């Protein structure tokens, strides 16, 4: 059975300052609109995530919250995994490998540079650096979540908020 992993880099956040811990940085107005645009676009495209997992950091969780809302999914349904914030690509792999087989489409919200490294590790594709608010769709054929590892998936789509906005014009 085909599995789809949708990696979402958090949208644009407020700048880092000495007054706010990095973990607590919120989305700015651009980030709020990027998240909304990406969520609406995915709903229009018929994307059907059945599990939302996010870094607990404010900017990632808020991105997840806004996108989940577009799908009519309650905030309570978003799972958080602490390691996604600062655990490196291994933490992303653990989140994927521990996903229940009852799910076929996992949407995972995280941070650069780890999320880009992870997308490239799984697919062997060269993305460069995932833009804020962008999504990478990686498909896996005939694999269980626990079997997913390096170069086992195919990058089928990479989309940025700017590309979505440009399509709407």
C-alpha positions as a Markdown table, in Angstrom:
| # | Residue | x | y | z |
|---|---|---|---|---|
| 1 | Unk | 0.0 | 0.0 | 0.0 |
| 2 | Unk | 1.3 | 3.4 | -0.9 |
| 3 | Unk | 2.3 | 5.8 | 1.9 |
| 4 | Unk | 2.6 | 9.6 | 1.5 |
| 5 | Unk | 4.7 | 11.8 | 3.7 |
| 6 | Unk | 4.0 | 15.5 | 3.5 |
| 7 | Unk | 6.8 | 17.5 | 5.0 |
| 8 | Unk | 5.9 | 21.1 | 5.9 |
| 9 | Unk | 8.5 | 23.7 | 6.9 |
| 10 | Unk | 7.0 | 26.2 | 9.3 |
| 11 | Unk | 5.9 | 29.4 | 7.7 |
| 12 | Unk | 7.6 | 32.8 | 8.2 |
| 13 | Unk | 8.1 | 33.6 | 11.9 |
| 14 | Unk | 9.1 | 36.8 | 13.8 |
| 15 | Unk | 12.8 | 37.5 | 13.9 |
| 16 | Unk | 14.9 | 36.1 | 16.6 |
| 17 | Unk | 15.6 | 38.5 | 19.4 |
| 18 | Unk | 17.2 | 38.3 | 22.9 |
| 19 | Unk | 13.7 | 38.8 | 24.4 |
| 20 | Unk | 12.1 | 35.7 | 22.9 |
| 21 | Unk | 13.4 | 32.2 | 23.1 |
| 22 | Unk | 13.8 | 30.6 | 19.7 |
| 23 | Unk | 11.3 | 27.9 | 20.7 |
| 24 | Unk | 8.6 | 30.6 | 21.5 |
| 25 | Unk | 8.9 | 32.6 | 18.2 |
| 26 | Unk | 5.5 | 33.0 | 16.6 |
| 27 | Unk | 4.4 | 33.3 | 13.0 |
| 28 | Unk | 4.3 | 36.9 | 11.7 |
| 29 | Unk | 1.5 | 38.2 | 9.5 |
| 30 | Unk | 3.3 | 36.8 | 6.4 |
| 31 | Unk | 3.6 | 33.4 | 8.0 |
| 32 | Unk | -0.1 | 33.4 | 8.9 |
| 33 | Unk | -1.1 | 34.1 | 5.3 |
| 34 | Unk | 1.4 | 31.5 | 3.9 |
| 35 | Unk | 0.0 | 28.8 | 6.2 |
| 36 | Unk | -3.6 | 29.7 | 5.2 |
| 37 | Unk | -2.7 | 29.7 | 1.5 |
| 38 | Unk | -0.9 | 26.4 | 1.7 |
| 39 | Unk | -3.8 | 24.8 | 3.6 |
| 40 | Unk | -6.4 | 26.0 | 1.2 |
| 41 | Unk | -4.3 | 24.9 | -1.8 |
| 42 | Unk | -3.8 | 21.3 | -0.4 |
| 43 | Unk | -7.6 | 21.0 | 0.3 |
| 44 | Unk | -8.3 | 22.2 | -3.3 |
| 45 | Unk | -5.8 | 19.6 | -4.6 |
| 46 | Unk | -7.7 | 16.8 | -2.7 |
| 47 | Unk | -4.8 | 16.1 | -0.3 |
| 48 | Unk | -6.1 | 13.8 | 2.5 |
| 49 | Unk | -3.7 | 13.7 | 5.5 |
| 50 | Unk | -4.9 | 11.4 | 8.2 |
| 51 | Unk | -2.3 | 12.2 | 10.8 |
| 52 | Unk | -0.7 | 15.6 | 11.7 |
| 53 | Unk | 2.5 | 15.6 | 13.7 |
| 54 | Unk | 4.3 | 18.8 | 14.6 |
| 55 | Unk | 7.3 | 20.1 | 16.4 |
| 56 | Unk | 6.0 | 21.7 | 19.6 |
| 57 | Unk | 7.8 | 25.0 | 18.9 |
| 58 | Unk | 5.3 | 27.8 | 18.5 |
| 59 | Unk | 5.9 | 28.7 | 14.9 |
| 60 | Unk | 5.7 | 25.0 | 13.7 |
| 61 | Unk | 2.6 | 24.2 | 15.8 |
| 62 | Unk | 0.8 | 27.4 | 14.6 |
| 63 | Unk | 1.5 | 26.4 | 11.0 |
| 64 | Unk | 0.1 | 23.0 | 11.7 |
| 65 | Unk | -2.9 | 24.5 | 13.4 |
| 66 | Unk | -3.8 | 26.8 | 10.5 |
| 67 | Unk | -3.3 | 24.1 | 7.9 |
| 68 | Unk | -5.2 | 21.5 | 10.0 |
| 69 | Unk | -8.1 | 23.9 | 10.4 |
| 70 | Unk | -8.4 | 24.1 | 6.6 |
| 71 | Unk | -9.0 | 20.3 | 6.6 |
| 72 | Unk | -11.6 | 20.6 | 9.3 |
| 73 | Unk | -9.2 | 18.9 | 11.8 |
| 74 | Unk | -9.3 | 19.9 | 15.4 |
| 75 | Unk | -6.2 | 21.3 | 17.1 |
| 76 | Unk | -6.5 | 18.5 | 19.6 |
| 77 | Unk | -5.8 | 16.0 | 16.8 |
| 78 | Unk | -2.3 | 17.4 | 16.1 |
| 79 | Unk | 0.3 | 15.3 | 17.8 |
| 80 | Unk | 3.6 | 16.9 | 18.9 |
| 81 | Unk | 6.9 | 15.3 | 19.1 |
| 82 | Unk | 9.6 | 17.2 | 21.1 |
| 83 | Unk | 12.5 | 15.8 | 19.1 |
| 84 | Unk | 11.3 | 17.4 | 15.9 |
| 85 | Unk | 12.3 | 20.8 | 17.3 |
| 86 | Unk | 16.0 | 20.0 | 18.0 |
| 87 | Unk | 16.6 | 16.3 | 17.6 |
| 88 | Unk | 18.0 | 16.4 | 14.1 |
| 89 | Unk | 16.9 | 14.3 | 11.1 |
| 90 | Unk | 16.9 | 11.1 | 13.3 |
| 91 | Unk | 14.0 | 12.6 | 15.3 |
| 92 | Unk | 12.1 | 13.0 | 12.0 |
| 93 | Unk | 12.8 | 9.4 | 11.0 |
| 94 | Unk | 11.6 | 8.2 | 14.4 |
| 95 | Unk | 8.3 | 10.2 | 14.0 |
| 96 | Unk | 7.8 | 8.5 | 10.6 |
| 97 | Unk | 9.0 | 5.0 | 11.7 |
| 98 | Unk | 6.6 | 5.0 | 14.7 |
| 99 | Unk | 3.5 | 6.0 | 12.7 |
| 100 | Unk | 0.7 | 3.4 | 12.9 |
| 101 | Unk | 0.0 | 1.4 | 9.8 |
| 102 | Unk | -3.6 | 2.5 | 10.0 |
| 103 | Unk | -2.4 | 5.9 | 8.5 |
| 104 | Unk | -1.5 | 6.3 | 4.9 |
| 105 | Unk | -0.8 | 10.0 | 4.7 |
| 106 | Unk | 1.3 | 11.7 | 7.4 |
| 107 | Unk | 1.8 | 15.5 | 7.5 |
| 108 | Unk | 4.9 | 16.4 | 9.5 |
| 109 | Unk | 5.7 | 20.0 | 10.5 |
| 110 | Unk | 9.2 | 21.0 | 11.3 |
| 111 | Unk | 12.2 | 23.3 | 10.9 |
| 112 | Unk | 15.2 | 23.9 | 8.6 |
| 113 | Unk | 17.8 | 22.7 | 8.1 |
| 114 | Unk | 16.7 | 19.3 | 9.4 |
| 115 | Unk | 13.5 | 19.1 | 7.4 |
| 116 | Unk | 15.3 | 19.7 | 4.1 |
| 117 | Unk | 18.0 | 17.2 | 5.0 |
| 118 | Unk | 15.3 | 14.7 | 5.9 |
| 119 | Unk | 13.4 | 15.2 | 2.6 |
| 120 | Unk | 16.7 | 14.8 | 0.6 |
| 121 | Unk | 17.7 | 11.8 | 2.7 |
| 122 | Unk | 14.4 | 9.9 | 2.1 |
| 123 | Unk | 14.1 | 10.7 | -1.6 |
| 124 | Unk | 17.7 | 11.2 | -2.8 |
| 125 | Unk | 16.3 | 14.4 | -4.5 |
| 126 | Unk | 18.1 | 17.7 | -4.3 |
| 127 | Unk | 15.8 | 20.4 | -2.9 |
| 128 | Unk | 18.3 | 23.0 | -1.9 |
| 129 | Unk | 16.7 | 24.6 | 1.1 |
| 130 | Unk | 13.0 | 24.3 | 1.8 |
| 131 | Unk | 11.4 | 27.7 | 1.8 |
| 132 | Unk | 9.3 | 28.8 | 4.7 |
| 133 | Unk | 5.8 | 27.4 | 4.5 |
| 134 | Unk | 6.7 | 25.1 | 1.7 |
| 135 | Unk | 5.7 | 21.4 | 1.3 |
| 136 | Unk | 7.5 | 18.3 | 0.0 |
| 137 | Unk | 5.4 | 15.3 | -0.9 |
| 138 | Unk | 7.3 | 12.0 | -0.7 |
| 139 | Unk | 5.7 | 8.7 | -1.7 |
| 140 | Unk | 6.7 | 5.2 | -0.7 |
| 141 | Unk | 5.5 | 2.2 | -2.5 |
| 142 | Unk | 4.8 | -1.1 | -0.7 |
| 143 | Unk | 6.5 | -0.1 | 2.5 |
| 144 | Unk | 5.5 | 0.0 | 6.1 |
| 145 | Unk | 6.2 | 3.2 | 8.0 |
| 146 | Unk | 8.8 | 1.4 | 10.1 |
| 147 | Unk | 10.7 | 0.3 | 7.0 |
| 148 | Unk | 11.1 | 3.8 | 5.6 |
| 149 | Unk | 14.7 | 5.0 | 5.5 |
| 150 | Unk | 17.3 | 6.6 | 3.2 |
| 151 | Unk | 16.4 | 6.8 | -0.5 |
| 152 | Unk | 13.3 | 4.6 | -0.1 |
| 153 | Unk | 10.9 | 7.4 | -1.3 |
| 154 | Unk | 10.1 | 9.5 | -4.4 |
| 155 | Unk | 9.8 | 13.2 | -4.2 |
| 156 | Unk | 6.6 | 13.7 | -6.2 |
| 157 | Unk | 6.0 | 17.4 | -5.5 |
| 158 | Unk | 7.7 | 20.4 | -3.9 |
| 159 | Unk | 5.6 | 23.5 | -3.6 |
| 160 | Unk | 6.2 | 27.0 | -2.0 |
| 161 | Unk | 3.7 | 29.6 | -0.9 |
| 162 | Unk | 4.9 | 31.9 | -3.6 |
| 163 | Unk | 4.2 | 29.2 | -6.3 |
| 164 | Unk | 0.7 | 28.8 | -4.8 |
| 165 | Unk | 0.0 | 32.5 | -4.8 |
| 166 | Unk | 1.3 | 32.9 | -8.4 |
| 167 | Unk | -1.1 | 30.2 | -9.5 |
| 168 | Unk | -4.0 | 32.1 | -8.0 |
| 169 | Unk | -3.3 | 35.3 | -9.9 |
